[in-house]
Amino acid sequence: MIELQNVSRSFTVGDQQVSALRDINLRLDAGEYISIMGPSGSGKSTMLNLLGLLDRPSSGTYLLDGGNVTDLSDEQQAQVRREKIGFVFQSFHLVPRLTAAQNVELPMILAGIPAEERRQRVDVLMQNYGLAPRADHRPDQLSGGQRQRVAIARATVMKPSVLLADEPTGNLDRNTGWEVLKLLEGLLEQGITLVVVTHDTEIGARAHRQIHMLDGAIRSDEKRVV
C-alpha cells in the first residue's frame, strides 16, 4: 500500500543542513490503524507531509499502491492526493467564507465531479456526521467539534484509501476529542488506512500499530493484539 525506502529529508537553515528524517524504511498496509508519536522536532509531522505528498524526500523512494510517486510532477502529485489521500488537521483549515456544506463540497468541485453527485455525497456525509442542521453555517458559527467533523467529511468525500490526521484532537476539549477520534476510527470499517500523528500517548495507544520517532528516525514500531 505505502512503502518508504531509505527516505531522508533535510532542510537548509542558515548555513547548516538539518536532517528532519534519516533513512526511513517503512511499509503500511491497507486498512491499518497507525499512530506516529514522538516529541516536538522528532520528524513525525515531516513524515506525515511526505506521506501526504505535501513535501518531497531529499533522497529515497516513496511507493504508493505499487507506483513510484517520488518524482511525479506537482500536477501529478496533486491528482494522486485528490484521488487517494485525505487530510485532517489540528486547526481544521476550513474556508471561512464557505458554509459547512460548501467546505465539504470543495474537493469535488476541484476534481470536476458533476453537481448532482456532489450534492448527494454532501447530503449523505452531513447526515452521517450529525451536521445536517448546521450545513448552511459558516465555520465561525460552529463549535470546535462541529468544525472538525466538517473537516473529516471534507477529507473523506473523495473516498480516499488513506486518511492522514495531524493532532486531530489538539484543539478540542477531552470529551469532544474522544468523539472525534471514535468517528475517525469508525472509518476503519470502510477499509481506510488511518494514520494519526499525536503527542497524546493515550490516543496513540489506541492504534493497532504504534511508531515512535526521535531525531528524525524510527526508534520503535510495535503492533498490539486487537
Stockholm file with secondary structure:
# STOCKHOLM 1.0

chainA/1-226         MIELQNVSRSFTVGDQQVSALRDINLRLDAGEYISIMGPSGSGKSTMLNLLGLLDRPSSGTYLLDGGNVTDLSDEQQAQVRREKIGFVFQSFHLVPRLTAAQNVELPMILAGIPAEERRQRVDVLMQNYGLAPRADHRPDQLSGGQRQRVAIARATVMKPSVLLADEPTGNLDRNTGWEVLKLLEGLLEQGITLVVVTHDTEIGARAHRQIHMLDGAIRSDEKRVV
#=GR chainA/1-226 SS CEEEEEEEEEEEETTEEEEEEEEEEEEECTTCEEEEECCTTSSHHHHHHHHTTSSCCSEEEEEETTEECTTCCHHHHHHHHHHHEEEEETTCCCCTTSCHHHHHHHHHHHTTCCHHHHHHHHHHHHHHTTCGGGTTCCGGGSCHHHHHHHHHHHHHTTCCSEEEEESTTTTSCHHHHHHHHHHHHHGGGGTCEEEEEESCHHHHTTSSEEEEEETTEEEEEEECCC
#=GC SS_cons         CEEEEEEEEEEEETTEEEEEEEEEEEEECTTCEEEEECCTTSSHHHHHHHHTTSSCCSEEEEEETTEECTTCCHHHHHHHHHHHEEEEETTCCCCTTSCHHHHHHHHHHHTTCCHHHHHHHHHHHHHHTTCGGGTTCCGGGSCHHHHHHHHHHHHHTTCCSEEEEESTTTTSCHHHHHHHHHHHHHGGGGTCEEEEEESCHHHHTTSSEEEEEETTEEEEEEECCC
//
